[in-house]
Amino acid sequence: MKNRVLTLMLSSVLLFSSCQNDYLELDPLDAQTEASYFRSTADFKVASNDFYNKMISWKPINSSSVFSFMDFGTDLTSLAQEEGRGNTVAGNSDIYWTNPYKYIRANNILLKAADQYTGDKAAIAQYVAAAKFFRAWHHFFLLKRFGGVPIVTTVVDINDGVLYGKRNSRYEVMKQIIKDLDEAIPNLPTEQNISGADKGHLSNWAAKAFKARVLLYEATWEKYVGNTTDGDGTSTGAGTAEASSNVNAYLQEAIVLAKEVMTSGGYQLWNYNTQLNNFSMCYLFNLEDAGSNPAGLDKATNKEYILYNKYDFGLLQGGINLSHTVSSRLAPSRKFMDMFLCSDGLPVNKSPLFQGYQHVQDEYKNRDYRLTSYFVDANTDAIPAQGSIKLFGPGGDSGSGYANRKFRSYKYGTYRAANTESPDYAQIRLAEVYLIYAEALFELNGAISDAELNESINLLRQRAGLPALTNAFVTANGLNMKEELRRERAVELFGENSRYDDLKRWGIAEQELNQPVVGSVIQGTDYEGNANLYKPASYPYGEISVATGKGNLRALLLDPVSNRNFQRKHYLFPIPLTQIQLNGKLVQNPGY
């Protein structure tokens, strides 16, 4: 076939060009050209380098957008999104079905070429390992989005049975992911052995960290969700050996892997609180060159990112209006503002240090440093002054009374203009590994020791200006250890594509996403009765009485319960209708 682009969908045969927009554009090449392309170690390296561009990050690729994967519209943000409302419906197509299979094909092309390669196999082992890692990466993306999906481990052609077969079960997909990662890890270099020119490439620690993430995800899914979302009839594995007790084994291995990365990977938390006035968790996420923060720190200081996409203002800019978008779309909900602990480690409804809501700046005082890193005034980099936030309806702060600055460029508009922001994008960072370790321990044992807390969660709390979490502290203050661990995860990973997955794998998405979305407290504050600060007519849903750090108070109602109908079926997305039409054996996920 002379054409360099073979148009083929996973569940289709070769069709006329008039239908091409509905199918997966498979590049690179036809079978003959594919085989001849890989002639040297350098060819394998070049091909594997492109795999890194296929992770969702700042720069759009194949119509994908990071803004679909920053936890917009969860229970932690004030701007309602259709996914969080439960308004997902089956569409004809979904790029997040077609793109991963396109990328998997590229992985399989390299693996096929490696099998046929007559040169030095050891010299290409690292690139073969990368192909297996990324094949696992994309299958995991599909698993989280759709549940069981067809597993593809070969370069398929129009006669391949996988094009016409059933979906594999989620349990079979997990087995394949684990197999690929197990085969990849031994042949990936340690972080310390990756040259400066190749920084950002996979280390074996990155693969272990990702495998720990995968194992925790699936263990908790099987523990709390089980097969209540499984579709596709008998191929789900429900009631079979595939669905049996993986939970403990997965949790045990996640703990081991996380501990290896924590102790051997050479990573460390990016903590420059002294130089940055306790704003480390603000400047970490917009870190570029020495001009990107008031302390003159650059990317060379960052040892926290384990797997990341590299960007550079001069060579590869992010290419999206990041600062403007996240300011409003990641504005926090009332629920999230109240989740941040006070500096004594107590929740706002238990701490004597909590200052309440009367003045706009009050609730920022004596709190977790991450609160003031994420949500202080995005323009002045300071706690909002009295009367500085006006509630005149949706605007730069989504009308909630708050604006986000996590990921927002330092001195946006002067230091960095729209679409030029170029911080690296963290796919996995050390903080998440600490969270995986602590959660897996608790889920496995129903408890976690103070020593285990000290080597994980408490390192994050130290950077956040909080006292250590201990079992005695939890007991003395009527807290729940599991909920405190989950609180840490919500706060630390805000906006990093974690919250929807967490709510689903914990089996509590219906409970959390069907609550009203609420903004600033009005009752007993400077807003109440002050037309210069607050225009009630701008808010069609009015106010609602909600539990706060100072008892039940009236606050802005931004999205009422009547708009929200998130159900168990929404834990998975629907299979695109075109795929089902092309392959009658693909059964739709339940409820769609």
Secondary structure, DSSP 8 states (H G I E B T S, - for coil): ---S-EE--TT-----GGGGGGS-EE-S--HHHHHHH--SHHHHHHHHHGGGGGS-SSS--TT--GGGSS-TTSTTBSS--HHHHT-----S--HHHHHHHHHHHHHHHHHHHHHH--S-TGGGHHHHHHHHHHHHHHHHHHHHHHSS-----S---TT-GGGTS----HHHHHHHHHHHHHHHGGGS--GGGS-GGGTTS--HHHHHHHHHHHHHHHHHHHHHTTTTT--SGGGG-TTSGGGSS-HHHHHHHHHHHHHHHHHHS-------HHHHTT-HHHHGGG--SGGGSTT---GGG---EEEEE--BTTTB---S-HHHHHHHHT-B-HHHHHHS-BTTS--TTT-TT---SSSTTGGGTTB-HHHHHHHS-TTTSS---TT-S-BSSSSTTTTTT----TT--TTBTTTB-TT-----EEEEEHHHHHHHHHHHHHHHHS---HHHHHTTHHHHHHHTT-----HHHHHHTT--HHHHHHHHHHHHTTTSS-HHHHHHHTT-HHHHHTS-EEEEE-TTSTTTT-TTTB-GGG-TT-EEEEEETTEEEEEEEEE-GGG----GGGGS----HHHHHH-TT----TT-
